Amino acid sequence: GSETSGGIRGVRIEHCTFTHARTFALYIKSRVGRGAYIEDITARDLDVSGMEGGFLRLNLTGSGIRDPDPVPGAGGIPAVKRLRFTDIRVKDVPVLVDARAVHPDKPLEGFTLSAVSGTCKQGLLLANIRDAEIGKLHLSGYAGPLIRATHVTGRGLSGASHELELPEIPEVIAAPAVPYRLH
């Protein structure tokens, strides 16, 4: 599911094989209005093949049903920090990483993708990330640039294309006219 309002921290995914999913092997999602945090997620030593979507998708702006009483203001934008993906082997994935749906008012802080090998049709699509570390990518089969990035800082981004189509980012939730009251 996509309910992250209580926060998610310290998840480790290791030594797994992902095959023939209808979406992405790993899909981290939330939405504006949920707030809270997603941090310290580590995935390593993974084999991925037959995905209909790809290896990794981050949708932190608009996935899941909108809460009836969303968290207003900047506090309603999920805070996402320290996502690390290493030692990944992919075979014929449509997209390696789709991380375009990150809110510009609260960029992802700390994203590592390292030691990835195999084949993909499209590489990395990155937006609104601070302190990215991209390295040891040994991929083939992709069309266009391997990395497309906008508003991304860090290492391993040289040669990245800045031509990237971004999804519509929802506005921050306005405070209600009548404040929420706990009954």
C-alpha positions, -999 to 999 in steps of 0.1 A, spaced: 0 0 0 10 36 1 1 47 37 32 63 50 17 89 74 33 70 104 67 70 88 89 42 74 125 38 86 153 12 85 141 -12 58 167 -37 44 160 -58 13 188 -83 6 195 -114 -16 162 -113 -34 150 -123 -69 122 -103 -86 106 -118 -117 76 -110 -139 59 -83 -118 33 -61 -135 50 -29 -122 84 -23 -107 105 -46 -86 107 -19 -59 81 9 -58 83 35 -30 53 57 -30 34 83 -11 16 116 -18 14 153 -8 -8 155 22 5 123 39 36 139 54 59 118 77 91 102 64 107 74 45 143 70 54 172 46 56 160 21 29 188 -3 17 185 -28 -10 215 -50 -22 223 -82 -40 191 -83 -61 183 -100 -94 155 -84 -115 140 -97 -147 107 -97 -166 93 -65 -149 66 -47 -169 76 -13 -154 112 -16 -144 136 -19 -114 128 11 -92 101 37 -91 97 66 -66 64 84 -67 64 107 -37 38 132 -49 6 115 -60 2 78 -53 -26 64 -33 -60 78 -22 -60 113 -8 -67 114 29 -100 130 40 -80 153 64 -46 157 47 -16 173 64 -14 209 52 17 230 43 52 218 40 46 192 67 23 173 43 52 167 18 68 134 27 105 137 38 126 110 20 162 104 30 190 79 25 179 54 -1 207 30 -11 206 4 -39 237 -16 -46 248 -49 -64 218 -51 -87 215 -73 -117 188 -65 -142 177 -83 -174 155 -66 -200 138 -41 -177 119 -13 -195 132 14 -171 160 11 -146 149 40 -123 120 64 -125 124 89 -97 108 120 -114 78 124 -90 97 140 -61 84 173 -48 108 202 -55 100 218 -21 113 188 -3 139 170 -24 150 135 -18 182 137 4 208 110 -3 202 86 -31 228 59 -40 227 36 -70 259 16 -75 272 -16 -90 243 -22 -114 247 -45 -144 226 -59 -172 201 -47 -198 175 -20 -198 155 -1 -224 158 32 -205 182 43 -178 177 67 -149 151 94 -148 159 116 -118 144 149 -104 148 169 -72 175 149 -55 203 162 -33 235 142 -27 231 115 -53 258 90 -57 257 71 -90 285 48 -100 296 14 -114 268 12 -139 275 -15 -165 243 -15 -186 235 -21 -223 205 -20 -245 192 14 -236 182 42 -260 192 78 -255 212 90 -225 217 66 -196 210 94 -171 184 121 -175 183 144 -145 170 178 -135 176 196 -102 199 168 -90 232 173 -72 259 148 -63 285 125 -79 283 104 -110 261 127 -130 286 139 -156 272 136 -191 236 134 -178 210 149 -201 188 176 -186 160 169 -210 134 152 -189 97 152 -190 83 157 -155 49 146 -141 26 173 -128 35 180 -92 6 187 -69 4 219 -49 10 218 -12 -23 213 7 -37 246 20 -47 248 56 -84 242 61 -107 272 69 -118 253 100 -89 235 118 -92 198 123 -103 188 158 -97 154 173 -130 142 188 
